[in-house]
Amino acid sequence: RECMQRAGVKPDILMLSTLISAFANAGRLDLALDVYYNDMPEHDLRPNVVTYNALIRACGRDGHVHRAYGVFNDMLKGGVKPDIITFL
């Protein structure tokens, strides 16, 4: 994230969703959640189904079932329709 900031790159939803997935795959749920709760609002970006799926999967994989359910509720409240991947 810092590299993007130093380079003056304005993140888009694809970049931040990819960061969430990368952090989650590296076992850094804390950083994935930081992107979701801080970076996305800071850049006025709305999560899409890919973003939510990556975050729900990361929470579930790390045993944070209640947090995964909370993200799922955020998804529904945000008007994002779950897809088949959401329920895997």
N, C-alpha and C positions, 0 to 999 in steps of 0.2 A: 504494500500500500504506500509506503513511504517513497518508493521509487517512482510510482505514478505521480505523487504529489510534487516531488522534486523536478520531474520532467514536465510538469504542467499539464499532464494528461487528465482530462475530465472523464471520470468513470461513467460508464453506462450500465444498464441492467445486466448485460451479458458479462461484463468484467467482474462486477460484484458478485454475481451468481457463481461464476467460476472461482472466485476467491473463497466464497463460502464452501464450495465443494472441496477445494484444495485444503483449506484449514481443517475441515471435517475429516478428510482422508488422512491427514497428518495427526489426527487425534487431538486437535486444538479446537474443541467445541467453543471454548471461551472466545477465541478470535472470530470464529464463524458467527457467533451471536453478536459480537461487537460490530461486525460489518452490517448485520441485519438491523440492529437497534440504533446504531449511530451513523454509520457511513451512508446508508440508503436515505434516511431522512435528511441528512446534511446536504445531499446532492439532489434532493427532491425526486427520488426514484421510488417507484412502487414495485414491490416484489411481484413476480409472475409465478406461474405454476412450477417452473423449473427451480426457481429460488426456494419456494416453499418445500418442494419435494426433497431438495438437498438438505435443508435444515431439519425437516422432520426425520429423515433417515439418520442424520447425524445424532440427533437427540435420542432416538430409539436405540441406535447401535451402542451409545454410551450409557444406556440404562436410565435415561432421563425421560421416562414415559410421560409424566405429567407435563414436562416442558414441551414434549412433542405434541401432546394434545393441545396445549396452549397455542403453539404455532399453527396447528391445524385450525383452531378456532379463529385465529387472526386471519388465516387464509379465507375462511368463509365470510367473516365480517368485511374483509376487503373486496368481496365480490369476485374472488378468483375461484373458478370451478376446478375441483379436484379431477385428476385423470386416473387412469389405471395404475400408473406408477405410484401415485400417492398411497395406494392401499397395499402395495407389495411389502 
